[in-house]
Amino acid sequence: MKTFLRHLLVAVIPLVCGIIASNWFVFFSRGQGSCTALVGPLFAAKCHGRLLELQLLFQGAGTAVGCLIAAAIAAWLEHRRARVVQSGTPSRSEP
């Protein structure tokens, strides 16, 4: 069960990073005002579409960063496990 939870946690990291990046973009883009205020009513629909494209770009970049973080954590955990298995656990009779 412990191993399953460890793998689940590592697998969820890219998803969480992508959601955080997407929400970060939305939070900071709202401070600039609406699309209508930025470009006028004629190009507001195009502006909104561009903002959605940028949000998806940020989400993709956040997911990519999350994948790198998850790969680093997984490699570290595997290296740590291999080191423990290689050294072996000493029995209680050995000092």
C-alpha positions, -999 to +999 in steps of 0.1 A: +000+000+000+029+023+008+044+018-026+011+024-043+006+057-025+042+068-033+037+061-070+003+078-070+018+109-054+046+110-080+020+106-108-002+134-095+027+160-095+024+170-132-014+174-129-011+196-099+017+217-115-004+222-147-035+233-127-014+257-106+002+273-137-032+277-154-047+293-123-017+315-119-021+328-154-058+335-149-052+353-116-026+376-131-044+382-164-075+394-146-057+424-133-053+438-168-090+442-173-114+427-198-107+420-234-133+447-244-114+473-223-081+462-238-089+461-276-125+473-279-157+455-288-147+447-323-118+424-314-129+413-280-138+378-292-103+373-308-087+386-276-106+361-255-095+333-278-059+344-275-062+345-237-075+309-237-046+299-260-021+315-236-038+298-206-034+264-223+002+272-231+009+280-194-009+248-184+012+228-208+044+244-195+034+238-160+027+201-167+061+198-184+078+213-154+058+189-132+069+160-153+105+170-148+100+173-111+082+139-109+110+123-129+136+137-106+118+125-075+112+091-090+148+087-099+159+098-064+135+073-048+147+045-071+183+053-064+176+053-027+158+020-029+185+004-050+211+015-025+192+000+004+187-033-015+223-034-026+237-029+008+212-054+023+197-052+057+220-066+084+205-093+105+200-089+142+228-113+150+254-092+133+268-063+153 
